[in-house]
Amino acid sequence: DLFLCGSIFIMGLYHFVLFLIRKKDRVPLYLSIFCLLTAVYGLLSGERYFAQIFPSTGWEFRVRLTNLTSFMSVPVFLSFIQSLFPQEFKRAFLHALGVPLILLACVVLLTPARVYSHLIPVFQIIGLIGALYTIYVLVLAFTRKREGSFILLTGTCAIVFTMVNDVLYDNTLIRTGQFIDLGIFVFIFS
């Protein structure tokens, strides 16, 4: 887990430097933010290394940060795909999913865990819709022979597969464990 989180964090920093070099291209910025969010999420979930690294943080803070990183990673990832394939990915769809996710993140910031924890199923449904649309966009881009679309499609399938696994695991429907960090690692290095 620490290796995966560290690798994802380093890739996030790398892409942020790429963005600083060419600020007009937002693709590295979106990928950087996505990597950094998921690296922090990885430290907060699973073995929960974040609590060992920062023992003075309270449970409420860690749960809030877990949900914030999770909720915000979806619109950032969708922005990344939309910026790569603007002809295939409709900006209206990005707004249709991004706005509710940002509102959910605001609820996480402003309410205690006992309140916003009821919104997690809403996030999971929106995330699944976003994942399915992203796969549709990448298949469409692949059929139109867009450069890099096949590699992104395979990497995105790894993320979607592990995301579905984690949702089923979190809802105690299966007993596999959480693997989103592995899916993101496969995505980044594909």
SEVEX-694465 format. One line per 2 residues: number of its first residue (from 1); their letters; for each residue x, y, z of C-alpha. Coordinates in Angstrom, 1 decimal, always signed. Example, Ala and Ser with C-alpha at 12.3 -4.5 7.8 and 13.67 -1.06 7.14 Angstrom:
SEVEX-694465
1	as	+12.3 -4.5 +7.8  +13.7 -1.1 +7.1
//
This chain:
SEVEX-694465
1	dl	+0.0 +0.0 +0.0  +2.8 +2.4 +0.9
3	fl	+4.6 +1.6 -2.3  +1.5 +2.2 -4.4
5	cg	+0.7 +5.5 -2.6  +4.3 +6.7 -2.9
7	si	+4.4 +5.8 -6.6  +1.1 +7.6 -7.3
9	fi	+2.2 +10.6 -5.3  +5.5 +10.8 -7.2
11	mg	+3.6 +10.6 -10.5  +1.4 +13.4 -9.3
13	ly	+4.4 +15.6 -8.5  +5.9 +14.8 -11.9
15	hf	+2.8 +15.8 -13.8  +2.5 +18.9 -11.8
17	vl	+6.0 +19.9 -12.9  +5.0 +19.2 -16.5
19	fl	+2.1 +21.5 -16.0  +4.3 +24.3 -14.6
21	ir	+6.5 +24.0 -17.7  +3.5 +24.2 -20.1
23	kk	+0.7 +26.0 -18.3  -1.5 +26.1 -21.4
25	dr	-1.9 +22.3 -21.4  -4.2 +21.4 -18.5
27	vp	-4.0 +17.6 -19.0  -1.0 +17.2 -16.7
29	ly	-2.6 +19.4 -14.1  -5.7 +17.2 -14.0
31	ls	-3.7 +14.1 -13.8  -1.5 +15.6 -11.1
33	if	-4.4 +16.5 -8.9  -6.0 +13.1 -9.5
35	cl	-2.8 +11.3 -8.5  -2.3 +13.5 -5.4
37	lt	-6.0 +13.0 -4.3  -5.8 +9.2 -4.8
39	av	-2.4 +9.0 -3.0  -3.9 +10.7 +0.1
41	yg	-7.0 +8.5 -0.2  -4.8 +5.4 -0.3
43	ll	-3.1 +6.5 +3.0  -6.5 +7.0 +4.6
45	sg	-8.1 +3.7 +3.5  -7.1 +0.1 +3.7
47	er	-4.4 -0.1 +6.4  -4.9 +3.5 +7.3
49	yf	-1.3 +4.6 +7.3  -2.3 +8.2 +7.5
51	aq	-3.3 +7.7 +11.2  +0.1 +6.2 +11.9
53	if	+2.0 +9.0 +10.0  -0.1 +11.7 +11.6
55	ps	-1.3 +10.3 +14.9  -2.5 +13.6 +16.2
57	tg	-5.3 +13.8 +13.6  -8.7 +12.8 +14.9
59	we	-11.1 +10.3 +13.5  -13.5 +12.9 +12.2
61	fr	-10.8 +14.7 +10.3  -9.5 +11.5 +8.7
63	vr	-13.0 +10.4 +7.7  -13.8 +13.8 +6.3
65	lt	-10.5 +13.8 +4.3  -11.2 +10.3 +3.1
67	nl	-14.6 +11.4 +1.7  -13.3 +14.7 +0.3
69	ts	-10.5 +13.0 -1.6  -12.8 +10.3 -2.9
71	fm	-15.6 +12.7 -3.9  -13.2 +15.2 -5.7
73	sv	-11.2 +12.6 -7.5  -14.2 +11.8 -9.8
75	pv	-14.7 +15.3 -11.3  -10.9 +15.7 -11.6
77	fl	-10.6 +12.4 -13.5  -13.6 +13.3 -15.7
79	sf	-11.9 +16.7 -16.5  -8.7 +14.9 -17.4
81	iq	-10.6 +12.6 -19.9  -12.6 +15.5 -21.3
83	sl	-9.5 +17.6 -21.9  -7.9 +14.7 -23.8
85	fp	-11.0 +13.9 -25.9  -13.1 +17.1 -26.1
87	qe	-14.8 +15.9 -29.4  -16.1 +12.7 -27.7
89	fk	-16.6 +13.9 -24.1  -19.4 +16.4 -23.8
91	ra	-18.7 +19.3 -21.5  -22.3 +19.3 -20.4
93	fl	-21.9 +15.8 -19.0  -18.9 +16.9 -17.0
95	ha	-21.0 +19.7 -15.5  -23.9 +17.4 -14.9
97	lg	-21.8 +15.1 -12.7  -19.2 +17.6 -11.5
99	vp	-21.6 +20.1 -9.9  -23.4 +17.4 -7.7
101	li	-20.0 +16.0 -6.6  -18.7 +19.4 -5.7
103	ll	-21.9 +20.0 -3.7  -21.4 +16.6 -2.0
105	ac	-17.9 +17.7 -1.1  -19.3 +21.0 +0.4
107	vv	-21.7 +18.9 +2.5  -18.7 +16.9 +3.8
109	ll	-16.9 +20.1 +4.7  -19.9 +21.6 +6.5
111	tp	-21.5 +18.7 +8.3  -20.4 +15.9 +10.7
113	ar	-19.8 +12.4 +9.5  -23.1 +11.1 +10.9
115	vy	-24.8 +13.4 +8.4  -22.7 +13.2 +5.2
117	sh	-22.1 +9.5 +5.5  -25.7 +9.0 +4.3
119	li	-24.6 +10.6 +1.0  -21.9 +8.0 +0.1
121	pv	-24.4 +5.9 -1.9  -25.2 +9.0 -4.0
123	fq	-21.5 +9.4 -4.6  -21.1 +5.8 -5.6
125	ii	-24.0 +6.0 -8.1  -22.6 +9.3 -9.6
127	gl	-19.1 +7.7 -9.8  -20.5 +4.6 -11.5
129	ig	-22.3 +6.8 -14.1  -19.1 +8.7 -14.7
131	al	-17.1 +5.5 -15.1  -19.5 +4.1 -17.6
133	yt	-19.6 +7.3 -19.6  -15.8 +7.5 -19.6
135	iy	-15.5 +4.0 -21.0  -18.1 +4.9 -23.6
137	vl	-16.0 +8.0 -24.5  -12.8 +6.0 -24.7
139	vl	-14.4 +3.3 -26.9  -15.7 +6.0 -29.2
141	af	-12.3 +7.7 -29.3  -10.7 +4.3 -30.1
143	tr	-13.1 +3.7 -32.9  -12.2 +7.1 -34.3
145	kr	-8.5 +6.2 -34.0  -7.6 +8.9 -31.5
147	eg	-4.0 +8.7 -30.3  -3.6 +7.0 -26.9
149	sf	-7.3 +6.0 -26.6  -6.7 +2.3 -26.4
151	il	-4.1 +2.6 -23.6  -6.3 +5.0 -21.7
153	lt	-9.2 +2.6 -22.2  -7.4 -0.4 -20.7
155	gt	-6.1 +1.7 -17.8  -9.5 +3.2 -17.2
157	ca	-11.0 -0.3 -17.2  -8.5 -1.2 -14.4
159	iv	-9.7 +1.8 -12.4  -13.4 +1.0 -13.0
161	ft	-12.9 -2.7 -12.1  -11.2 -1.9 -8.8
163	mv	-13.7 +0.9 -8.1  -16.6 -1.5 -8.5
165	nd	-14.8 -4.0 -6.3  -14.2 -1.4 -3.6
167	vl	-17.9 -0.3 -3.6  -19.0 -3.9 -3.3
169	yd	-16.4 -4.5 -0.5  -17.4 -1.3 +1.3
171	nt	-21.0 -2.4 +1.2  -20.0 -5.9 +2.6
173	li	-21.2 -7.7 -0.5  -17.8 -9.3 -1.2
175	rt	-14.7 -10.0 +1.0  -11.8 -9.1 -1.3
177	gq	-10.3 -5.9 +0.1  -9.8 -2.5 -1.4
179	fi	-7.8 -2.3 -4.6  -8.4 +1.2 -6.0
181	dl	-4.8 +2.2 -5.5  -3.7 -0.8 -7.6
183	gi	-6.2 +0.2 -10.4  -4.9 +3.7 -10.4
185	fv	-1.3 +2.4 -10.4  -2.1 +0.3 -13.5
187	fi	-3.8 +3.3 -15.1  -0.9 +5.7 -14.5
189	fs	+1.8 +3.3 -15.7  -0.2 +2.1 -18.8
//
